[in-house]
Amino acid sequence: MYGPTLELRLSLRLFFCGEKCFGPGPAALLEATDRLGSLRAAAAEADMAYSKAWTSLRACEQALGLPLLEREAGGRRGGGSRLTREGRELLTAYRTLEQRMAEEGDRLLRELFPQLTLED
């Protein structure tokens, strides 16, 4: 059995004109909204106030100039939210970038700290 090895954990945040515009929190909210069909349900799942979730995604939309969610007001059908085409594309690109950055980070970690990492 081998001892502990060094590992890298990255947290990716996107900035536009120096302002944070997207990151792990909004990405998780979009994924949960897509799965649950409701931003309110996504916020509850994340143990977050709906107003905070709504404010967070609204700030992302304003910073990026893209609509991320289509919202349907409540009523007989209960309302809900779904990702826009732009929201889905942003989320997909963000998760792809996150994965590629993690892979490259792991490669660099093994290259630069060979004495502290184990080869697979």
C-alpha positions in Angstrom: 0.0 0.0 0.0 1.3 3.5 -0.9 1.2 6.5 1.4 -0.7 9.7 0.7 0.0 11.4 -2.6 -0.2 15.1 -3.5 -3.4 16.1 -5.3 -4.6 19.2 -7.1 -8.0 20.7 -6.6 -9.0 23.5 -8.9 -11.9 25.9 -8.6 -12.7 27.6 -11.9 -14.2 31.1 -11.9 -14.8 33.2 -15.1 -14.3 37.0 -15.0 -15.5 39.5 -17.6 -13.9 43.0 -17.5 -12.5 42.2 -14.0 -15.9 41.1 -12.6 -16.7 37.5 -11.6 -19.4 36.4 -14.0 -19.6 32.6 -13.6 -18.3 29.8 -11.4 -19.0 26.6 -9.4 -22.1 28.0 -7.6 -24.0 29.3 -10.6 -23.0 26.1 -12.6 -24.4 23.9 -9.9 -27.6 26.0 -9.8 -28.1 25.6 -13.5 -27.5 21.9 -13.4 -30.0 21.4 -10.6 -32.5 23.7 -12.3 -32.2 21.7 -15.5 -32.7 18.4 -13.6 -35.5 19.6 -11.3 -37.3 22.1 -13.7 -37.3 24.8 -11.0 -34.8 27.3 -9.7 -36.7 27.3 -6.4 -36.2 23.5 -6.1 -32.6 23.9 -7.1 -32.0 26.5 -4.4 -33.7 24.4 -1.8 -31.6 21.4 -2.8 -28.5 23.6 -2.3 -29.8 24.9 1.0 -29.9 28.4 -0.4 -32.5 31.1 -0.3 -34.4 31.3 -3.5 -33.8 35.1 -3.6 -30.0 34.5 -3.3 -30.1 31.9 -6.1 -32.2 34.2 -8.3 -29.9 37.2 -7.6 -26.8 35.1 -8.4 -28.0 33.9 -11.7 -29.4 37.3 -12.6 -26.0 38.9 -12.0 -24.4 36.3 -14.2 -26.9 37.0 -17.0 -26.3 40.8 -16.7 -22.5 40.4 -16.6 -22.4 38.0 -19.6 -25.2 39.6 -21.6 -26.9 36.2 -22.0 -30.2 34.8 -20.8 -29.4 31.7 -18.8 -32.9 30.7 -17.7 -36.4 30.9 -19.2 -38.8 31.5 -16.3 -42.4 30.6 -16.3 -44.5 32.3 -13.6 -46.6 30.1 -11.3 -50.2 29.3 -11.9 -52.2 26.2 -12.5 -49.1 24.5 -13.9 -47.0 25.7 -11.0 -44.4 27.6 -13.1 -40.8 26.6 -13.3 -37.5 27.4 -15.1 -35.4 25.8 -17.8 -32.1 26.5 -19.3 -31.9 28.7 -22.4 -29.8 27.5 -25.4 -27.2 30.0 -24.3 -27.4 28.8 -20.7 -26.9 25.2 -21.8 -24.0 26.1 -24.1 -22.3 28.1 -21.3 -22.7 25.3 -18.8 -21.4 22.7 -21.2 -18.4 24.8 -22.2 -17.7 25.6 -18.5 -17.8 21.9 -17.5 -15.5 21.0 -20.5 -13.0 23.7 -19.5 -13.2 22.6 -15.9 -12.4 19.0 -17.0 -9.6 19.9 -19.3 -8.0 22.2 -16.7 -8.1 19.4 -14.1 -6.5 17.0 -16.6 -3.7 19.4 -17.5 -3.3 20.4 -13.8 -2.9 16.7 -12.9 -0.3 16.3 -15.7 1.6 19.3 -14.5 1.4 18.1 -10.9 3.0 14.8 -11.8 5.7 16.6 -13.9 6.6 19.2 -11.4 6.3 17.2 -8.2 7.3 13.6 -9.2 8.6 12.8 -5.7 5.2 13.6 -4.2 2.9 11.9 -6.7 2.4 8.3 -7.8 2.0 7.3 -11.4 -1.2 5.4 -12.3 
